[in-house]
Each structure stands twice: as C-alpha cells, then as structure tokens.
C-alpha cells in the first residue's frame, strides 16, 4: 500500500493513504493526517500511517450494509 506526501506550508505536510472503496457510497476512501516538521519526519509519519491503513484494511468488514453482513453470517 502506498501513500502520498504534499507540502502545505513551510513545515506542514499532508499525508494521504488510499484504503479502498466505500461499499455503500462507491467512493474512494482515504486515511489522512497533517504533520508538522521536516520532510524526513513527514516521511517517517507516512510509513506509520501506511501501516495503520493496512491494519484497518485487514480488520474492515468486506460488506458495507447490515443486511449483507447478516446474510453472510446466516
């Protein structure tokens, strides 16, 4: 899973990681953070954010509706 870094100001960075498609709205879903510091610190924070996104993606349900979840369970 890859992420992106965009500089917002002198020492402010916007970090963004794609986590998948929302099953209900059919839109792309992102995990975003704003970090203050150097480019190296932002890169380190991006690596941490990618790991967090992977952890969330592995624990997220495969279906977006309650009915689909109940149907799968039955």
HTML snippet that shows the backbone in 3Dmol.js (N, CA, C, O; Angstrom):
<script src="https://3Dmol.org/build/3Dmol-min.js"></script>
<div id="view" style="width:600px;height:400px;position:relative"></div>
<script>
const pdb = `
ATOM      1  N   UNK A   1       0.857  -1.165   0.000  1.00  0.00           N
ATOM      2  CA  UNK A   1       0.000   0.000   0.000  1.00  0.00           C
ATOM      3  C   UNK A   1       0.904   1.230   0.000  1.00  0.00           C
ATOM      4  O   UNK A   1       1.849   1.312   0.786  1.00  0.00           O
ATOM      5  N   UNK A   2       0.619   2.167  -0.866  1.00  0.00           N
ATOM      6  CA  UNK A   2       1.446   3.362  -0.977  1.00  0.00           C
ATOM      7  C   UNK A   2       0.670   4.575  -0.474  1.00  0.00           C
ATOM      8  O   UNK A   2      -0.558   4.566  -0.383  1.00  0.00           O
ATOM      9  N   UNK A   3       1.417   5.597  -0.157  1.00  0.00           N
ATOM     10  CA  UNK A   3       0.817   6.836   0.304  1.00  0.00           C
ATOM     11  C   UNK A   3       1.444   8.012  -0.412  1.00  0.00           C
ATOM     12  O   UNK A   3       2.402   7.859  -1.169  1.00  0.00           O
ATOM     13  N   UNK A   4       0.893   9.187  -0.164  1.00  0.00           N
ATOM     14  CA  UNK A   4       1.445  10.384  -0.785  1.00  0.00           C
ATOM     15  C   UNK A   4       1.671  11.460   0.273  1.00  0.00           C
ATOM     16  O   UNK A   4       1.002  11.504   1.305  1.00  0.00           O
ATOM     17  N   UNK A   5       2.635  12.321  -0.022  1.00  0.00           N
ATOM     18  CA  UNK A   5       3.009  13.418   0.856  1.00  0.00           C
ATOM     19  C   UNK A   5       2.914  14.706   0.055  1.00  0.00           C
ATOM     20  O   UNK A   5       3.436  14.788  -1.056  1.00  0.00           O
ATOM     21  N   UNK A   6       2.251  15.710   0.612  1.00  0.00           N
ATOM     22  CA  UNK A   6       2.143  17.002  -0.066  1.00  0.00           C
ATOM     23  C   UNK A   6       2.467  18.104   0.934  1.00  0.00           C
ATOM     24  O   UNK A   6       1.915  18.137   2.034  1.00  0.00           O
ATOM     25  N   UNK A   7       3.351  18.993   0.553  1.00  0.00           N
ATOM     26  CA  UNK A   7       3.733  20.079   1.445  1.00  0.00           C
ATOM     27  C   UNK A   7       2.650  21.148   1.420  1.00  0.00           C
ATOM     28  O   UNK A   7       2.230  21.596   0.354  1.00  0.00           O
ATOM     29  N   UNK A   8       2.203  21.551   2.607  1.00  0.00           N
ATOM     30  CA  UNK A   8       1.131  22.530   2.706  1.00  0.00           C
ATOM     31  C   UNK A   8       1.654  23.918   3.041  1.00  0.00           C
ATOM     32  O   UNK A   8       1.050  24.919   2.657  1.00  0.00           O
ATOM     33  N   UNK A   9       2.755  23.984   3.744  1.00  0.00           N
ATOM     34  CA  UNK A   9       3.330  25.262   4.145  1.00  0.00           C
ATOM     35  C   UNK A   9       4.817  25.078   4.342  1.00  0.00           C
ATOM     36  O   UNK A   9       5.413  24.156   3.784  1.00  0.00           O
ATOM     37  N   UNK A  10       5.414  25.942   5.124  1.00  0.00           N
ATOM     38  CA  UNK A  10       6.846  25.842   5.359  1.00  0.00           C
ATOM     39  C   UNK A  10       7.263  24.532   6.004  1.00  0.00           C
ATOM     40  O   UNK A  10       8.230  23.903   5.573  1.00  0.00           O
ATOM     41  N   UNK A  11       6.542  24.123   7.026  1.00  0.00           N
ATOM     42  CA  UNK A  11       6.893  22.876   7.721  1.00  0.00           C
ATOM     43  C   UNK A  11       5.675  22.006   7.990  1.00  0.00           C
ATOM     44  O   UNK A  11       5.668  21.231   8.946  1.00  0.00           O
ATOM     45  N   UNK A  12       4.654  22.123   7.167  1.00  0.00           N
ATOM     46  CA  UNK A  12       3.424  21.358   7.323  1.00  0.00           C
ATOM     47  C   UNK A  12       3.249  20.426   6.127  1.00  0.00           C
ATOM     48  O   UNK A  12       3.436  20.835   4.981  1.00  0.00           O
ATOM     49  N   UNK A  13       2.888  19.166   6.400  1.00  0.00           N
ATOM     50  CA  UNK A  13       2.757  18.149   5.358  1.00  0.00           C
ATOM     51  C   UNK A  13       1.412  17.459   5.482  1.00  0.00           C
ATOM     52  O   UNK A  13       0.962  17.150   6.585  1.00  0.00           O
ATOM     53  N   UNK A  14       0.772  17.218   4.342  1.00  0.00           N
ATOM     54  CA  UNK A  14      -0.465  16.464   4.289  1.00  0.00           C
ATOM     55  C   UNK A  14      -0.118  15.048   3.825  1.00  0.00           C
ATOM     56  O   UNK A  14       0.447  14.868   2.746  1.00  0.00           O
ATOM     57  N   UNK A  15      -0.451  14.057   4.630  1.00  0.00           N
ATOM     58  CA  UNK A  15      -0.180  12.651   4.320  1.00  0.00           C
ATOM     59  C   UNK A  15      -1.508  11.981   3.963  1.00  0.00           C
ATOM     60  O   UNK A  15      -2.520  12.201   4.629  1.00  0.00           O
ATOM     61  N   UNK A  16      -1.496  11.164   2.909  1.00  0.00           N
ATOM     62  CA  UNK A  16      -2.728  10.545   2.443  1.00  0.00           C
ATOM     63  C   UNK A  16      -2.450   9.125   1.960  1.00  0.00           C
ATOM     64  O   UNK A  16      -1.516   8.882   1.196  1.00  0.00           O
ATOM     65  N   UNK A  17      -3.292   8.183   2.430  1.00  0.00           N
ATOM     66  CA  UNK A  17      -3.154   6.772   2.048  1.00  0.00           C
ATOM     67  C   UNK A  17      -4.517   6.260   1.595  1.00  0.00           C
ATOM     68  O   UNK A  17      -5.515   6.420   2.299  1.00  0.00           O
ATOM     69  N   UNK A  18      -4.550   5.647   0.421  1.00  0.00           N
ATOM     70  CA  UNK A  18      -5.773   5.050  -0.116  1.00  0.00           C
ATOM     71  C   UNK A  18      -6.046   3.748   0.628  1.00  0.00           C
ATOM     72  O   UNK A  18      -5.176   2.881   0.714  1.00  0.00           O
ATOM     73  N   UNK A  19      -7.273   3.614   1.172  1.00  0.00           N
ATOM     74  CA  UNK A  19      -7.605   2.407   1.936  1.00  0.00           C
ATOM     75  C   UNK A  19      -8.651   1.541   1.261  1.00  0.00           C
ATOM     76  O   UNK A  19      -8.983   0.471   1.770  1.00  0.00           O
ATOM     77  N   UNK A  20      -9.179   1.979   0.122  1.00  0.00           N
ATOM     78  CA  UNK A  20     -10.141   1.149  -0.595  1.00  0.00           C
ATOM     79  C   UNK A  20     -11.372   1.924  -0.995  1.00  0.00           C
ATOM     80  O   UNK A  20     -11.435   3.148  -0.875  1.00  0.00           O
ATOM     81  N   UNK A  21     -12.350   1.177  -1.474  1.00  0.00           N
ATOM     82  CA  UNK A  21     -13.605   1.760  -1.924  1.00  0.00           C
ATOM     83  C   UNK A  21     -14.662   1.594  -0.854  1.00  0.00           C
ATOM     84  O   UNK A  21     -14.755   0.534  -0.235  1.00  0.00           O
ATOM     85  N   UNK A  22     -15.461   2.626  -0.624  1.00  0.00           N
ATOM     86  CA  UNK A  22     -16.570   2.549   0.318  1.00  0.00           C
ATOM     87  C   UNK A  22     -17.671   1.720  -0.341  1.00  0.00           C
ATOM     88  O   UNK A  22     -18.144   2.083  -1.418  1.00  0.00           O
ATOM     89  N   UNK A  23     -18.092   0.614   0.283  1.00  0.00           N
ATOM     90  CA  UNK A  23     -19.076  -0.266  -0.353  1.00  0.00           C
ATOM     91  C   UNK A  23     -20.460   0.360  -0.472  1.00  0.00           C
ATOM     92  O   UNK A  23     -21.242  -0.048  -1.331  1.00  0.00           O
ATOM     93  N   UNK A  24     -20.776   1.326   0.356  1.00  0.00           N
ATOM     94  CA  UNK A  24     -22.104   1.927   0.324  1.00  0.00           C
ATOM     95  C   UNK A  24     -22.164   3.065  -0.693  1.00  0.00           C
ATOM     96  O   UNK A  24     -23.061   3.094  -1.537  1.00  0.00           O
ATOM     97  N   UNK A  25     -21.214   4.003  -0.619  1.00  0.00           N
ATOM     98  CA  UNK A  25     -21.239   5.175  -1.493  1.00  0.00           C
ATOM     99  C   UNK A  25     -20.472   4.973  -2.791  1.00  0.00           C
ATOM    100  O   UNK A  25     -20.583   5.789  -3.705  1.00  0.00           O
ATOM    101  N   UNK A  26     -19.697   3.902  -2.885  1.00  0.00           N
ATOM    102  CA  UNK A  26     -18.878   3.590  -4.073  1.00  0.00           C
ATOM    103  C   UNK A  26     -17.833   4.682  -4.354  1.00  0.00           C
ATOM    104  O   UNK A  26     -17.459   4.907  -5.506  1.00  0.00           O
ATOM    105  N   UNK A  27     -17.376   5.345  -3.313  1.00  0.00           N
ATOM    106  CA  UNK A  27     -16.347   6.370  -3.451  1.00  0.00           C
ATOM    107  C   UNK A  27     -15.042   5.870  -2.867  1.00  0.00           C
ATOM    108  O   UNK A  27     -15.024   4.950  -2.050  1.00  0.00           O
ATOM    109  N   UNK A  28     -13.944   6.488  -3.297  1.00  0.00           N
ATOM    110  CA  UNK A  28     -12.639   6.139  -2.752  1.00  0.00           C
ATOM    111  C   UNK A  28     -12.546   6.615  -1.312  1.00  0.00           C
ATOM    112  O   UNK A  28     -13.070   7.670  -0.956  1.00  0.00           O
ATOM    113  N   UNK A  29     -11.877   5.829  -0.497  1.00  0.00           N
ATOM    114  CA  UNK A  29     -11.724   6.161   0.913  1.00  0.00           C
ATOM    115  C   UNK A  29     -10.242   6.347   1.222  1.00  0.00           C
ATOM    116  O   UNK A  29      -9.411   5.529   0.827  1.00  0.00           O
ATOM    117  N   UNK A  30      -9.917   7.420   1.927  1.00  0.00           N
ATOM    118  CA  UNK A  30      -8.533   7.739   2.256  1.00  0.00           C
ATOM    119  C   UNK A  30      -8.376   7.945   3.754  1.00  0.00           C
ATOM    120  O   UNK A  30      -9.314   8.348   4.441  1.00  0.00           O
ATOM    121  N   UNK A  31      -7.188   7.664   4.243  1.00  0.00           N
ATOM    122  CA  UNK A  31      -6.804   7.973   5.604  1.00  0.00           C
ATOM    123  C   UNK A  31      -5.830   9.144   5.493  1.00  0.00           C
ATOM    124  O   UNK A  31      -4.811   9.036   4.812  1.00  0.00           O
ATOM    125  N   UNK A  32      -6.134  10.268   6.160  1.00  0.00           N
ATOM    126  CA  UNK A  32      -5.316  11.475   6.016  1.00  0.00           C
ATOM    127  C   UNK A  32      -4.841  11.988   7.369  1.00  0.00           C
ATOM    128  O   UNK A  32      -5.525  11.850   8.383  1.00  0.00           O
ATOM    129  N   UNK A  33      -3.662  12.577   7.356  1.00  0.00           N
ATOM    130  CA  UNK A  33      -3.088  13.210   8.538  1.00  0.00           C
ATOM    131  C   UNK A  33      -2.317  14.453   8.098  1.00  0.00           C
ATOM    132  O   UNK A  33      -1.791  14.503   6.986  1.00  0.00           O
ATOM    133  N   UNK A  34      -2.252  15.447   8.970  1.00  0.00           N
ATOM    134  CA  UNK A  34      -1.402  16.615   8.760  1.00  0.00           C
ATOM    135  C   UNK A  34      -0.312  16.570   9.818  1.00  0.00           C
ATOM    136  O   UNK A  34      -0.585  16.404  11.007  1.00  0.00           O
ATOM    137  N   UNK A  35       0.932  16.720   9.364  1.00  0.00           N
ATOM    138  CA  UNK A  35       2.091  16.606  10.246  1.00  0.00           C
ATOM    139  C   UNK A  35       2.942  17.861  10.106  1.00  0.00           C
ATOM    140  O   UNK A  35       3.117  18.377   9.002  1.00  0.00           O
ATOM    141  N   UNK A  36       3.469  18.349  11.222  1.00  0.00           N
ATOM    142  CA  UNK A  36       4.405  19.466  11.178  1.00  0.00           C
ATOM    143  C   UNK A  36       5.803  18.931  11.424  1.00  0.00           C
ATOM    144  O   UNK A  36       6.019  18.090  12.296  1.00  0.00           O
ATOM    145  N   UNK A  37       6.750  19.432  10.641  1.00  0.00           N
ATOM    146  CA  UNK A  37       8.136  19.005  10.799  1.00  0.00           C
ATOM    147  C   UNK A  37       8.855  18.990   9.462  1.00  0.00           C
ATOM    148  O   UNK A  37       8.384  19.553   8.474  1.00  0.00           O
ATOM    149  N   UNK A  38       9.987  18.343   9.456  1.00  0.00           N
ATOM    150  CA  UNK A  38      10.799  18.267   8.239  1.00  0.00           C
ATOM    151  C   UNK A  38      10.248  17.200   7.304  1.00  0.00           C
ATOM    152  O   UNK A  38       9.352  16.436   7.662  1.00  0.00           O
ATOM    153  N   UNK A  39      10.806  17.167   6.096  1.00  0.00           N
ATOM    154  CA  UNK A  39      10.394  16.166   5.115  1.00  0.00           C
ATOM    155  C   UNK A  39      10.708  14.756   5.624  1.00  0.00           C
ATOM    156  O   UNK A  39       9.938  13.824   5.392  1.00  0.00           O
ATOM    157  N   UNK A  40      11.823  14.605   6.307  1.00  0.00           N
ATOM    158  CA  UNK A  40      12.216  13.303   6.842  1.00  0.00           C
ATOM    159  C   UNK A  40      11.225  12.840   7.914  1.00  0.00           C
ATOM    160  O   UNK A  40      10.852  11.667   7.951  1.00  0.00           O
ATOM    161  N   UNK A  41      10.800  13.758   8.783  1.00  0.00           N
ATOM    162  CA  UNK A  41       9.823  13.406   9.820  1.00  0.00           C
ATOM    163  C   UNK A  41       8.472  13.053   9.200  1.00  0.00           C
ATOM    164  O   UNK A  41       7.787  12.141   9.662  1.00  0.00           O
ATOM    165  N   UNK A  42       8.095  13.788   8.144  1.00  0.00           N
ATOM    166  CA  UNK A  42       6.833  13.502   7.460  1.00  0.00           C
ATOM    167  C   UNK A  42       6.892  12.142   6.765  1.00  0.00           C
ATOM    168  O   UNK A  42       5.904  11.409   6.742  1.00  0.00           O
ATOM    169  N   UNK A  43       8.047  11.812   6.201  1.00  0.00           N
ATOM    170  CA  UNK A  43       8.208  10.518   5.545  1.00  0.00           C
ATOM    171  C   UNK A  43       8.084   9.379   6.555  1.00  0.00           C
ATOM    172  O   UNK A  43       7.494   8.339   6.259  1.00  0.00           O
ATOM    173  N   UNK A  44       8.633   9.579   7.728  1.00  0.00           N
ATOM    174  CA  UNK A  44       8.521   8.584   8.788  1.00  0.00           C
ATOM    175  C   UNK A  44       7.069   8.448   9.245  1.00  0.00           C
ATOM    176  O   UNK A  44       6.592   7.337   9.476  1.00  0.00           O
ATOM    177  N   UNK A  45       6.369   9.575   9.374  1.00  0.00           N
ATOM    178  CA  UNK A  45       4.965   9.540   9.772  1.00  0.00           C
ATOM    179  C   UNK A  45       4.112   8.881   8.695  1.00  0.00           C
ATOM    180  O   UNK A  45       3.127   8.213   9.010  1.00  0.00           O
ATOM    181  N   UNK A  46       4.480   9.062   7.423  1.00  0.00           N
ATOM    182  CA  UNK A  46       3.751   8.414   6.322  1.00  0.00           C
ATOM    183  C   UNK A  46       3.904   6.896   6.394  1.00  0.00           C
ATOM    184  O   UNK A  46       2.941   6.165   6.164  1.00  0.00           O
ATOM    185  N   UNK A  47       5.094   6.424   6.710  1.00  0.00           N
ATOM    186  CA  UNK A  47       5.311   4.980   6.853  1.00  0.00           C
ATOM    187  C   UNK A  47       4.428   4.421   7.971  1.00  0.00           C
ATOM    188  O   UNK A  47       3.865   3.335   7.832  1.00  0.00           O
ATOM    189  N   UNK A  48       4.309   5.148   9.062  1.00  0.00           N
ATOM    190  CA  UNK A  48       3.455   4.732  10.174  1.00  0.00           C
ATOM    191  C   UNK A  48       1.987   4.737   9.752  1.00  0.00           C
ATOM    192  O   UNK A  48       1.227   3.840  10.119  1.00  0.00           O
ATOM    193  N   UNK A  49       1.591   5.750   8.977  1.00  0.00           N
ATOM    194  CA  UNK A  49       0.213   5.853   8.505  1.00  0.00           C
ATOM    195  C   UNK A  49      -0.130   4.713   7.546  1.00  0.00           C
ATOM    196  O   UNK A  49      -1.248   4.199   7.573  1.00  0.00           O
ATOM    197  N   UNK A  50       0.811   4.321   6.709  1.00  0.00           N
ATOM    198  CA  UNK A  50       0.599   3.194   5.795  1.00  0.00           C
ATOM    199  C   UNK A  50       0.378   1.911   6.598  1.00  0.00           C
ATOM    200  O   UNK A  50      -0.503   1.119   6.263  1.00  0.00           O
ATOM    201  N   UNK A  51       1.158   1.700   7.641  1.00  0.00           N
ATOM    202  CA  UNK A  51       0.974   0.512   8.485  1.00  0.00           C
ATOM    203  C   UNK A  51      -0.387   0.532   9.168  1.00  0.00           C
ATOM    204  O   UNK A  51      -1.050  -0.500   9.276  1.00  0.00           O
ATOM    205  N   UNK A  52      -0.800   1.706   9.628  1.00  0.00           N
ATOM    206  CA  UNK A  52      -2.111   1.839  10.264  1.00  0.00           C
ATOM    207  C   UNK A  52      -3.228   1.552   9.265  1.00  0.00           C
ATOM    208  O   UNK A  52      -4.208   0.893   9.609  1.00  0.00           O
ATOM    209  N   UNK A  53      -3.092   2.040   8.033  1.00  0.00           N
ATOM    210  CA  UNK A  53      -4.092   1.800   6.998  1.00  0.00           C
ATOM    211  C   UNK A  53      -4.174   0.315   6.656  1.00  0.00           C
ATOM    212  O   UNK A  53      -5.268  -0.213   6.455  1.00  0.00           O
ATOM    213  N   UNK A  54      -3.033  -0.359   6.587  1.00  0.00           N
ATOM    214  CA  UNK A  54      -3.033  -1.804   6.312  1.00  0.00           C
ATOM    215  C   UNK A  54      -3.717  -2.576   7.428  1.00  0.00           C
ATOM    216  O   UNK A  54      -4.440  -3.538   7.170  1.00  0.00           O
ATOM    217  N   UNK A  55      -3.491  -2.158   8.666  1.00  0.00           N
ATOM    218  CA  UNK A  55      -4.122  -2.812   9.810  1.00  0.00           C
ATOM    219  C   UNK A  55      -5.635  -2.602   9.774  1.00  0.00           C
ATOM    220  O   UNK A  55      -6.400  -3.529  10.043  1.00  0.00           O
ATOM    221  N   UNK A  56      -6.065  -1.380   9.442  1.00  0.00           N
ATOM    222  CA  UNK A  56      -7.500  -1.099   9.343  1.00  0.00           C
ATOM    223  C   UNK A  56      -8.145  -1.855   8.193  1.00  0.00           C
ATOM    224  O   UNK A  56      -9.268  -2.343   8.323  1.00  0.00           O
ATOM    225  N   UNK A  57      -7.450  -1.956   7.074  1.00  0.00           N
ATOM    226  CA  UNK A  57      -7.997  -2.648   5.911  1.00  0.00           C
ATOM    227  C   UNK A  57      -8.166  -4.137   6.176  1.00  0.00           C
ATOM    228  O   UNK A  57      -9.116  -4.750   5.687  1.00  0.00           O
ATOM    229  N   UNK A  58      -7.263  -4.719   6.937  1.00  0.00           N
ATOM    230  CA  UNK A  58      -7.360  -6.154   7.212  1.00  0.00           C
ATOM    231  C   UNK A  58      -8.470  -6.471   8.206  1.00  0.00           C
ATOM    232  O   UNK A  58      -8.993  -7.585   8.209  1.00  0.00           O
ATOM    233  N   UNK A  59      -8.842  -5.496   9.059  1.00  0.00           N
ATOM    234  CA  UNK A  59      -9.886  -5.748  10.046  1.00  0.00           C
ATOM    235  C   UNK A  59     -11.245  -5.221   9.610  1.00  0.00           C
ATOM    236  O   UNK A  59     -12.237  -5.439  10.306  1.00  0.00           O
ATOM    237  N   UNK A  60     -11.313  -4.531   8.472  1.00  0.00           N
ATOM    238  CA  UNK A  60     -12.576  -3.957   7.998  1.00  0.00           C
ATOM    239  C   UNK A  60     -13.476  -5.051   7.429  1.00  0.00           C
ATOM    240  O   UNK A  60     -12.990  -6.012   6.832  1.00  0.00           O
ATOM    241  N   UNK A  61     -14.769  -4.904   7.612  1.00  0.00           N
ATOM    242  CA  UNK A  61     -15.696  -5.884   7.025  1.00  0.00           C
ATOM    243  C   UNK A  61     -15.689  -5.795   5.506  1.00  0.00           C
ATOM    244  O   UNK A  61     -15.399  -4.739   4.943  1.00  0.00           O
ATOM    245  N   UNK A  62     -16.006  -6.895   4.847  1.00  0.00           N
ATOM    246  CA  UNK A  62     -15.999  -6.938   3.388  1.00  0.00           C
ATOM    247  C   UNK A  62     -17.252  -6.321   2.788  1.00  0.00           C
ATOM    248  O   UNK A  62     -17.228  -5.891   1.634  1.00  0.00           O
ATOM    249  N   UNK A  63     -18.345  -6.264   3.540  1.00  0.00           N
ATOM    250  CA  UNK A  63     -19.615  -5.743   3.019  1.00  0.00           C
ATOM    251  C   UNK A  63     -19.984  -4.493   3.805  1.00  0.00           C
ATOM    252  O   UNK A  63     -19.645  -4.373   4.983  1.00  0.00           O
ATOM    253  N   UNK A  64     -20.666  -3.576   3.168  1.00  0.00           N
ATOM    254  CA  UNK A  64     -20.959  -2.303   3.793  1.00  0.00           C
ATOM    255  C   UNK A  64     -22.318  -2.206   4.460  1.00  0.00           C
ATOM    256  O   UNK A  64     -22.538  -1.282   5.243  1.00  0.00           O
ATOM    257  N   UNK A  65     -23.236  -3.117   4.186  1.00  0.00           N
ATOM    258  CA  UNK A  65     -24.567  -2.989   4.755  1.00  0.00           C
ATOM    259  C   UNK A  65     -24.802  -4.045   5.832  1.00  0.00           C
ATOM    260  O   UNK A  65     -24.195  -5.116   5.835  1.00  0.00           O
ATOM    261  N   UNK A  66     -25.690  -3.706   6.727  1.00  0.00           N
ATOM    262  CA  UNK A  66     -26.037  -4.630   7.792  1.00  0.00           C
ATOM    263  C   UNK A  66     -26.707  -5.877   7.235  1.00  0.00           C
ATOM    264  O   UNK A  66     -26.470  -6.985   7.717  1.00  0.00           O
ATOM    265  N   UNK A  67     -27.544  -5.694   6.221  1.00  0.00           N
ATOM    266  CA  UNK A  67     -28.235  -6.838   5.597  1.00  0.00           C
ATOM    267  C   UNK A  67     -27.230  -7.823   4.977  1.00  0.00           C
ATOM    268  O   UNK A  67     -27.381  -9.038   5.103  1.00  0.00           O
ATOM    269  N   UNK A  68     -26.215  -7.284   4.311  1.00  0.00           N
ATOM    270  CA  UNK A  68     -25.197  -8.155   3.699  1.00  0.00           C
ATOM    271  C   UNK A  68     -24.418  -8.901   4.761  1.00  0.00           C
ATOM    272  O   UNK A  68     -24.092 -10.075   4.582  1.00  0.00           O
ATOM    273  N   UNK A  69     -24.120  -8.243   5.855  1.00  0.00           N
ATOM    274  CA  UNK A  69     -23.403  -8.889   6.952  1.00  0.00           C
ATOM    275  C   UNK A  69     -24.251 -10.003   7.583  1.00  0.00           C
ATOM    276  O   UNK A  69     -23.738 -11.086   7.863  1.00  0.00           O
ATOM    277  N   UNK A  70     -25.536  -9.741   7.804  1.00  0.00           N
ATOM    278  CA  UNK A  70     -26.433 -10.771   8.352  1.00  0.00           C
ATOM    279  C   UNK A  70     -26.581 -11.946   7.393  1.00  0.00           C
ATOM    280  O   UNK A  70     -26.610 -13.102   7.816  1.00  0.00           O
ATOM    281  N   UNK A  71     -26.672 -11.647   6.117  1.00  0.00           N
ATOM    282  CA  UNK A  71     -26.798 -12.715   5.121  1.00  0.00           C
ATOM    283  C   UNK A  71     -25.556 -13.591   5.096  1.00  0.00           C
ATOM    284  O   UNK A  71     -25.656 -14.813   4.984  1.00  0.00           O
ATOM    285  N   UNK A  72     -24.400 -12.979   5.200  1.00  0.00           N
ATOM    286  CA  UNK A  72     -23.141 -13.743   5.231  1.00  0.00           C
ATOM    287  C   UNK A  72     -23.065 -14.597   6.498  1.00  0.00           C
ATOM    288  O   UNK A  72     -22.592 -15.733   6.454  1.00  0.00           O
ATOM    289  N   UNK A  73     -23.524 -14.063   7.610  1.00  0.00           N
ATOM    290  CA  UNK A  73     -23.468 -14.770   8.884  1.00  0.00           C
ATOM    291  C   UNK A  73     -24.400 -15.992   8.868  1.00  0.00           C
ATOM    292  O   UNK A  73     -24.057 -17.055   9.384  1.00  0.00           O
ATOM    293  N   UNK A  74     -25.580 -15.817   8.268  1.00  0.00           N
ATOM    294  CA  UNK A  74     -26.540 -16.919   8.201  1.00  0.00           C
ATOM    295  C   UNK A  74     -26.067 -17.964   7.224  1.00  0.00           C
ATOM    296  O   UNK A  74     -26.741 -18.975   7.026  1.00  0.00           O
TER     297      UNK A  74
END
`;
const viewer = $3Dmol.createViewer("view");
viewer.addModel(pdb, "pdb");
viewer.setStyle({}, {cartoon: {color: "spectrum"}});
viewer.zoomTo();
viewer.render();
</script>
